[in-house]
Amino acid sequence: MKTMKLPSLYFFILSSLVLLFAITSLFVGASDISIADIIHTLFEQGEYDFIINQYRLPRIFLALGVGAGLGLSGALIQGVIRNPLASPDLMGISAGAGLAATTLLVFYAAAPVYLLLLTALSGGLIAAAIILFIAYKTRPTPMRLALIGIAISTFLSSGIDFLMIVNPIEINTAMVWLTGSLWGRNWTQVPLIWGTLAVIIPFAFWLAWRLDVMGLGEDCATSLGIRPSKLQLMALLTAVILASISVAVAGTIAFIGLLAPHLARMLFGHHHKYLIPSSALLGGLMLIIADTLARGLQPPLELPAGVLTSLIGAPYFIFLLQRYKAW
Amino acid sequence: MISTENLTIAYGDKVIINDLNLTLQKGKITALIGPNGCGKSTLLKALARINKANAGQVLLNNQPLSSYADKQLAQQMSLLPQILITPEGITVQRLVEYGRSPYISHWGKLGDQDKNIVSAAMQETQVSEFSTQAVESLSGGQRQRAWIAMILAQDTDIIMLDEPTTYLDLSHQIELMKLMQAMKDKGKTVIVVLHDLNQACRYSDHLVVMKEGAVIAEGEPEEVFTEQLLRDVFSLEAKVIKDPIANTPMCVAY
């Protein structure tokens, strides 16, 4: 039996972990900088100003923001589709945003950030519209919807590959960006993701009670004054915006959108009041750990954080599929 | 008061309800009966605006249903569907609180009045002692009472129940019928789809008999419930006698 105190305890632990890893992340990287120097640089100025203030610090904010966005996006999608196998990357939303953004980068490498953002968003929306249309027509089981999503996702990814192969010169920028990396990001992207979160998190809390009531089924929700189609559209649109902007900022980072809400559900149960903030926190935590490891495992070499999230996420997804025996 | 005006509902090409005109009486228990597939559940869902009309309309207090906002409508009428989906791990208290959805603020916070109504609803259906337990851990009868408590917490003038007794054993069925009568005594209008014809006769004030999407007969059970009707509507050979306790009609098939 869960008491009221448990969630606040978990939230405290989670927030502390996020803070801990954010600070740790500041000390990890290709250049060996002493703790004293880092503190000195943070509060005054110092020789490492560029590395700390222009390079590591924005990355921390980006990792937290993008991770939170992906986690929240996954929580909303799973909440509204009532499908534990759903997430922005498995449903092709991330790949759609990625394909649109790659197309832009290939033809216009110096595209300004806002343009990249809008392009990614339209790509994400189109991919979501396609999968929703198919889902609406075929009324698939959770398992089949996941398969359809993966098929669409793969199809869109092959589009990305195609673009890269026919445009080998322009590939570099797009390539690094696509694998889901926080390398080479700076303060320009920080307000994008955090601004989006500042608007969307309150809205997600507004959705929370309604998503809970949707758990009683569509008929019950309707009779309780909640129009399912309207709620589903609002929540999905929110999720697509979050996922697309995350892609525009950090490329396609896989599995956080699936893992974070699952972990949140295990820790906090099914109330969206808890699921929404905890999925965001867990997503942020996962990405900051992944990014810290990506930088710290073999400096000065740097792995894309997206590769690390896949390393953990893919086996977990297979485990989830195993639990769904009914094909 | 709720009524239908030339109501037609179809799923694809299949017409379920055809040009139906029906007025349901305020402050009474109306039972919808009819053989499987006669459209009684479809009608109930149309009255609750879950099913959209292909033609005609449903009127609530002489206003078309479509003119009501979602929450506004949910403050006027409630529906307990036949198939109930219990979210994993949900407590009785929480389920009953969902009944307050049409009234609460944007953030899902319950006020003092909401809390009072919730606990009164749980008391009335005798589920207060289970309030912190998971709904799925309760027995069938207790679970159904918890759902009824949710409907009571919604505090609407019109209450619709779709075969609420289906999965209950007899004593719990009777318990539920008595709860329905208690709702009526508080001035509520109850519209219920029932499977058991004798219970329908005994506990309702008004019978609506449907077959193939049309109303074949309606009125007080004493007038409507005849051997001829059973033969025509249910293809059932039966004898109609007086219920020895309530004096209402009842049938014995042979």
Interface residues (C-beta under 8 A of the other chain):
Chain A: M1 F205 W206 A208 W209 R210 D212 V213 G215 L216 G217 E218 D219 C220 T222 S223 L224 G225 I226 R227 G269 H270 K273
Chain B: K45 A48 R49 I50 D70 K71 Q72 L73 A74 Q75 M77 S78 L79 P81 I83 L84 I85 P87 E88 G89 I90 Y98 G99 S101 P102 I104 H106 W107 G108 T132 Q154
